[in-house]
Amino acid sequence: MNKKVVMCSVIAALGGFLFGFDTVVISGAEQDIQNLWGLRASLHGLMMSAALWGTVLGSLVGGWPTERFGRKRTLFWVGLLYLVSAVWSGLAADVYELMVARLIGGVGIGISTVAAPLYISEISPARARGRLAGMFQFNIVFGILVAFLSNWLLSKTGAHAWRWMLGVEAFPALAYTVCSLALIESPRWLITRRGDRAAGLAVFRQINPELPEAAVTALADEVAASAGPSQAGARFFTRRLARPIGLALLIAFFNQLSGINAILYFAPRIFKMTGLEAHTALLQSVGIGVTNLVFTFVGLWLIDRFGRKQLLTLGSFGYIGSLGLCTWAFYTGHFTWVPACIFAFIAAHAVGQGAVIWVFISEIFPNRNRAAGQALGSFTHWVFAAALTAFFPAVVEVFVPTKTSPPEPAGAIFAFFCGMMVLQLVWVKVFVPETKGVPLERMQQALGAE
């Protein structure tokens, strides 16, 4: 692959590292913060979900700067949002100030889930698009692992350990912001949105030096033709886009109804429910990060070999098995099984939905609707993520046993997630098309979105 394409893909995908770090780093600090400010369950859930509500806002509006100002400039501003959020979170004087700081970081996350996968897909050759766009997901799980490890290492630094946990993100945020200045602009954005065919053609030459001039010119012409005659006024919610819209909504819906964010955010708490001590629970959370990283490598290796649909099918079976066993473990009191079940769940997610979701959404929409489609999928994903995270502490209080109540376990929560994954398996087998190796301009023909 062309070195320029790989370099730009890696830089853009580093936004995923900050995404993963920012969303999960709160898991190591949440119990200290709750105790410090005496937060009731509802306010604690709101604090925990503040970043996620920011991602809802960021994903909702993220398509606008991505289309209006370009992919490169948008990714630069995302880095600045991460930087401001990290510094302010570490210095927050009360829970409300912390929520505002986390909200700002969440806005950056939401916009990055629109701009980064879209950008990588638009500069990548079809044969390697899955692996390159999948690097965004790899960096998410790498960020998650580093966040868990950072929390564990900082957990014994004193009463203000939680401030260091949240504030240390400022260092990678600054590095990402500086590196984003080296990005090239998407040639598809230059041609279809700015209307600058010459600039787009120049970038196509830069990222496809092995192609003859005639082939590069033909590629630019195909991109221009795919935009249609009335590009600026093209409507999004139309019958023409019904199928890709439905696919984007449902893949995002099922992604969160697996319980992935609830488990990642509250991993130490879940492990403590099985009898582990707090510091040991944090160390078990590092194991989640390692498992996620290793199996994301597997997913990226398979995505352009097996295809998107096959990985979703494989992941669905893994979800059902691991969540089913976790349900059994909680209902029967076999808590020693829970860590293994959680690790198996994380592995299934990394190979399946985790590896596929951002790649798939970035592939199924036409050039003129891709940013809006990416924003829709991202918005749906984060609405459900925020809602699940906000309500999880209160739900756990209902289901988790106390010293004075019978040992009614939390199996119902995991049984619900398991049932949703059965529905996902049916949806994948019946409705999801294979997008592996299909050029972006031809995908819209296959999905009836011309």
C-alpha positions, 0 to 999 in steps of 0.5 A: 500500500502507498506510504502516504495513504498508510501514514494518513490513515494511521494519524486519522485513526489515532483519534480512535485512541483518544476515543477509547481512552476518554470513554473508559478512563472514567471507569477507574475513577468513578467510585472515588468520585462518587464517594468524594462528592457523595453522589446518589445513583441518579447523579452518579449515572448522569456524571458517568454518561456526561461524555456519552451525551457529548458524543450524541451531540458531536455525532449529531452535528459532526456531519456539518463541519466534516462537509463544510470545512473538510475532513482534515480541518475537522480532525484537527479541531477534534484534537483540541476538544480532547485536549481541553476536556482532559485538562479541565477534567483533571482540575474540576472543582465539583461534579458539575464542572467535571460533567461539562469537561467530560461533555466537551470531550464527548463532543470530540468523540462524536465528531471523530466517529463521523470524520475519521472512519469516513476520511480513511475510507475515502482515501483507501483502495477498495482491496485494503479499505477494511484493514485501513478503516479498521485501524480506527477500531484498533486504536479505540481498543488500544486506547481502552487498554492504555486507559485501564493500565493507566488507571491501575498504575495511578490507583495508588497515587493518593487521594487525588489519583482520579484527577491524574487518571482523567488529566493524563489524556492531555499528552496524547491529545496534544500529540494527535492535534499536532500530527493532524496538521500533516494530513492530506485532504480527502480527494472525494470531498474536494471533488464532490463538496468543494467542486475542485476537480483539479485539487482532487485529481492531484491528491488521487495522483499522490495516493495512487502513484502506481496507476497510469494517468488515464486510470487516475483521471477515470477515477476522478471522473467516476467520483464526480459522476457519483455526486449527481447534478444537484449535489448541494440540495440532495436530501437524505431521508428519501426512499433512495437511501432507505436501505443504507439508512436502515443498515446504519441504524440497526448495526449501531442499535445492536452494537450497544444492545450487546452491553459493550459500553456498560461492561467497559464503563463499569468493569471494575464494579462488575468484577467487585460484584463477584467478590474481588477487591477494588485493586484486583478488579482494576487489574482484571480490567486491564485483562479486558483491554489486553483481550480486546486488543489481541482479538481486534488484531484478529478481526482486522486480519480477517475483515478483508479476507472473510468479509464484514457479514461473516465477522458479524455472524461469528461475533453474534455466536460469540456474544450469545455464548458468552452472555448466556454463560454470564447469565447462568453464572450470576443466577447460580452464584458461580461468580468465578466464571464471570471474568472468563465469560466477560473476556470471551464476550470482549473477544467476540465483540472485537472480532465481530461488531467492534471490527466491522461497525465503523468500516461498514457504515462508512462504506454503504452511503453514496459520496454525497450522503456519506457524512450524513450517513456516518453521522446518523449511525454514530448518533444512534450508537451514542444515544443508546450508549449514553442511555445504557450508561446513565441507567446502569448504576440504578439498575445494578442497585435493583438487581445486585444483592445486598447484605440484607436481601436474598442473593438475587443476582444480576443475571437479568441484565446479561440475559437481556443483552443475550436476547438482543444478540439472538435478534442481531444474528437473525438480522445479519443472516437475513438483511446484511449485504457483503461490502468486502472489496466493492469500490465506494462508487459502485456500492451505491448501485448495489444498494439501490442508492444511486 
